[in-house]
Structures are given as structure tokens and as C-alpha cells.
Amino acid sequence: MKPHGPIPPGFRADPDDMLLIGGDRAEALADMAGDTPLFVYDSAMLTARVAEWRAAMPAEVQLHYAMKANPYAPLLAWMARLVDGFDVASGGELKAALASGMSAADISFAGPGKRDRELEAAIAAGATLNLESAGEAERALSIADHLGVVPRLAVRVNPDFDLKGSGMKMGGGAKPFGVDAADVPSLVRRLIDAGADWQGFHIFAGSQALDAAAIAETQAQTVALAGRLANDIGHSPALVNLGGGMGVPYFPGDKAVDVAAVGDALAATLTARDPVLAGSRFAMELGRWLVAEAGVYLTRIVDRKTSHGETFLVTDGGLHHQLAASGNFGTVIRRNYPIAVAGRFGAAPAETVSVVGCLCTPLDRLGDQVALPGAAVGDLIAIFQAGAYGASASPATFLGQGPAREMLV
Ligand SMILES: *Cc1c(COP(=O)(O)O)cnc(C)c1O
């Protein structure tokens, strides 16, 4: 038997032990959707998550949603009313963000390799570009000139540090992201001299960290770096985007981030900040922390078989929707995501099984030798922490399968 990750708090069952999502029975949601596999996102959990963040953070810090974590249109429209801005990373995401109701002035566009037509769309809409290089800056300036508009331009800084303990490092050393800190002052002066509306800095050091102290240390380094750069430039940034980094517990032993501790440390950091940043606004950009827990992936057992003494539950889902849960999206060692039998939620484990998907590859494993209550063909398996990097970050067309259904409840 191998352990699985912790089921997120807040999920309950009805008296028949059927998992409830947003107050609805999992089986009823599958009926409503018409078929499985199915992603269900709980809107009330999204709202509660944002409220939890706001209660913990200093009031002056804004919250941006990094929409690559989950771009499902109804979820975006819901988030647009809850957060202060969206961070996008492609022309396609920009379009979706604008369609969600978020105002262009509250959308920022980061990401390496922005094509001219993507730069043009962002400048024409009035969104902020987080510039990733001096070359991109020149292209943006000339496109804005051509359009006859003053572009809103921020500079993404490749910091000289990274986020300790993060699952994905996005700063420190040679990186395709951002402009090396040493080269930032001259680039910002160039933008200001060219007449652009310089919006400030975007400094993103890493992702999926659970240790509040490491996140706080990175934020303190980030604010200090922004202060040094601003002094060097001789202008104060309108906005310092501090990045994000707050992760969620996917695996056995993982503990949720102590959000209150992050907030207290950030308040102290901002109180002590360099005077050059006195009038600057601050933002955090979060993806998975905001949306992962609100999502559940429901997949139906199609077959049950044994091989060399091991029991397999074969489902209609798989890595084509849940690449991360299968262990094939940026993980070195495969470990089990939180998983349950939806119709026996909370019941004691009765057997050790491996839950696999329907793809013809040994990589397609959703639960490896996990202890679960007994389950039969036709039962629903629930995978948790499915609200981020699921549907849109998995190869849905692999083996001709096609996308899962999605639903916001
Ligand atoms: C991916 C990304 C995020 C979101 O990361 P999460 O781990 O989902 O919070 C935020 N900012 C930038 C620049 C990113 O590339």
C-alpha cells in the first residue's frame, strides 16, 4: 500500500456516503453533465479562498489570478468579480480574460515569445505588457508608435534569487523569463524616455511552495530588489507585482501554507520598505492556490481486473485530463494525489488497488496501490486538487480521447 495525498478540508458526504460538491451529490453532477469524465469546480470554495487570502494579507496588496491554472470561461467570469486583476500568458488567454469581464487596465500579459500580433492586441486593448526582454520592449514600442497609443509597459525582472522549496523555480541564474536585474534600470529608462506609461516591476521567483517562511523571505528579497532598482532608475514604480508561489498539498505529508504567517511577514516587509516605494501599489499573482482545491475530477470505473495479484480499477479518465495527477507534469517521483471512491466517501479502506486510466500506456496511473473502500464497475472515482493545471494542462486529444466535461457549481 502507498499513501495518497490529503483530501482537502471542506468536502463532506451525504448520509449515503456520496461525496457532495457544492452541496450536490457527485453522482447527480455526473448525470447533469451527461457523461464522465468530468471536472466540477465549486464556486463557493473559490469565493471562500479569496476571502481567506484577503483576511490574511495587508489591505494594500492586490490579488491577481494567474489564469493559466484554469481558464474555464465560467470560472474566469466568477474570478473576475472576486480578484483585482488577471495575469495572462498568451494572446489566447488575453482574449479569454477580456471576455470574462475583467477590465483591460487590470490585465497584465507576461510570458516569453510574445508574437507581434499578441503585443499589438494587448497594447490596443490597454492591457499591461510584462516585458520579458529588451528586444520585446523595442517591438512593443514600435507597435505602439504605429498604433498611435501610449503603451502600458512593466518589466519582468529575473531576480538574483529563487523561491526556496518551490516545485518550479522561475528566477535565479540563466532563465528564459524576464530581464536580468542588472539590465533592468537602463531598460526602464529607455521606456520612460520613449514616452511609454511605465507600470513597474513583475518579479516572479517560483511556484508551488508550502513553507510560509520561504515565501516570506522571497517576498522580502523581492521588495528590497524593487527598491534598489527604483532608486537606480530614479523613478518609483506604480506597481510591484511580487509574484506568487503559494502552493497546495498534493502529496502525503504536505501541509497547507500558513497564509496568516505569509500575510504578517508581508505587512512587516511593506512597513519597512524603502521610501522610494512609498506610493507604489503591490500585488500577488496566484494560480493554483486560488483554484486547485475547488476542483474535483470525477471518472467512472469501466473495468475491474487482477493481474499477478494486483487489483486494477480501470476508469474512463486518465492522464489526458490529469497529467499532473498521473505524475507526468514536472514531477520526478510519482506520488499519489488525493483520491476517493465518490460513493463511499469517508468509509474505511477495504482493499489496496491501482486506479488507472483508459490510455494504452503504463504512464496512465491515477492512483498507485492506494487503500480505498471497495469499488465496482460503474462507481465514480474522485481525484482532488483538480481545479488547477488539469483540463487545460493535459493532452486531451492523445489517443483520440477528447476533452473532459467541465462544470462550475
Ligand atoms: C505559472 C505562473 C503563475 C502561477 O503559478 P501557480 O503555481 O499556479 O500559482 C504566476 N505567475 C507567473 C508569471 C506564472 O508563470
The ligand as an ORCA input file, in Angstrom:
! r2SCAN-3c Opt
* xyz 0 1
  C       2.505     29.966    -13.739
  C       2.647     31.337    -13.231
  C       1.906     31.743    -12.109
  C       1.004     30.839    -11.358
  O       1.671     29.847    -10.654
  P       0.866     28.979     -9.594
  O       1.823     27.983     -9.098
  O      -0.292     28.370    -10.306
  O       0.388     29.913     -8.530
  C       2.046     33.044    -11.715
  N       2.848     33.906    -12.369
  C       3.574     33.544    -13.441
  C       4.446     34.521    -14.096
  C       3.498     32.250    -13.903
  O       4.233     31.884    -14.970
*
